[in-house]
Amino acid sequence: MGNTWKVAVWGARGSMPVASSEFFGYGGNTACISVDRGEGGIVVFDAGSGLARLGESLAEGPEESLADGKKEPEGSKGRGAGPMDRGREKRVHILLSHLHLDHIIGLFGFRLFHDPDAQIHIYGQGSGGSLQRQLEHLFGLPYWPMGLEDMRADVRIHEVRPGESFLLAENTERLGRAGETKEAGCVRIHTLPGKHPGGSLLYCLEEGDKSLVHALDCEPDRELGEELAAFARNSSLLIWDGTFTKEELLRRKGWGHSSWEQGIGMRRAAGAAKVLITHHAPEHTDRFLQEQEELARAVDEACCFAREGMVLWIGSGQPGPSCVQDTVLDAVSHQGRRGEGDRGRAVEEG
């Protein structure tokens, strides 16, 4: 596929938002990352408090930019961080890893819910009940003054079973209208159950030779690590939960999170082009995260830490294979999902 994916970080914090000046560099909003494929709907991973900023950007339109003054690479068709270009359908696909509050709190402030021209698809797994029922319970009294039925947008809920693969709803609709059976040009989502209190879903977004794996709120053991390495094989970008350091993990086993050291191990085991560390602990200040990022980059230059406002590009028209590029690091090439990755265990740390 020749189109460029634009990956934007709207929230990089885990557990709860933070607002003091010690956290402005990496950001205080909780987990939310969008993928604009240049056509079709915007894909959003998790609905943390950063989703509110994404909603504002979508409402403002393409003239507004998330990363002020940063140029888009050739082949990006001039898309700003406000991805809903004029004449393009207002369609958003939100993939929820799980229903802990830090991953859904942004739903309440998402402006497109109040836009009658918007179509919003929410995918995920209910915990102890259907996703539909649990979201309906969350939206409404006593927790919120408006219910899902009060939203002016067309809101559609999709139940996801761990381990299943599916097409984005817009692709399913297109194939159905055309009576087609071939999936060429479609976006496929793969899932893998994570290891987290209450459960979590890991996602792989795949289109042509580009793929992105979103693996937050997961504490992989050896067995899951091997599954995850196969799941993320030669992905363009691996988004990884780096809540704790290696030392902190020793005291917090069972909390359902991981470390940047494990993220680097997984990148190498899977042969992913780059690993983006996110879901930063709320007590980790800018100074601490910068020190940790420098340590991580000394171990693996293909590792970087997510910051609010960061933009990355997948398949940006560079010569050779598709690549990942952001505003800080150089492009890294990859060989597509079917090649062989680096050898070694995914989650062991030396």
RAVEN-V910507 format. One record per run of one state. SS is the DSSP state (@ for helix, = for strand, . for the rest). FROM is the first residue (numbers start at 0). LEN is the number of residues. If there is no record, write none. Layout:
BEGIN
ss,from,len
SS,FROM,LEN
SS,FROM,LEN
END
This chain:
BEGIN
ss,from,len
.,0,4
=,4,7
.,11,1
=,12,1
.,13,7
@,20,3
.,23,6
=,29,1
.,30,1
=,31,5
.,36,5
=,41,4
.,45,4
@,49,11
.,60,29
=,89,6
.,95,5
@,100,3
.,103,1
@,104,5
.,109,1
@,110,4
.,114,3
=,117,7
.,124,6
@,130,8
.,138,9
@,147,3
.,150,3
=,153,6
.,159,5
=,164,3
.,167,1
@,168,10
.,178,9
=,187,6
.,193,7
=,200,7
.,207,2
=,209,6
.,215,6
@,221,10
.,231,5
=,236,5
.,241,2
=,243,1
.,244,1
@,245,6
.,251,7
=,258,1
@,259,11
.,270,4
=,274,4
.,278,1
=,279,1
.,280,5
@,285,14
.,299,3
=,302,3
.,305,5
=,310,4
.,314,8
=,322,4
.,326,5
=,331,2
.,333,17
END
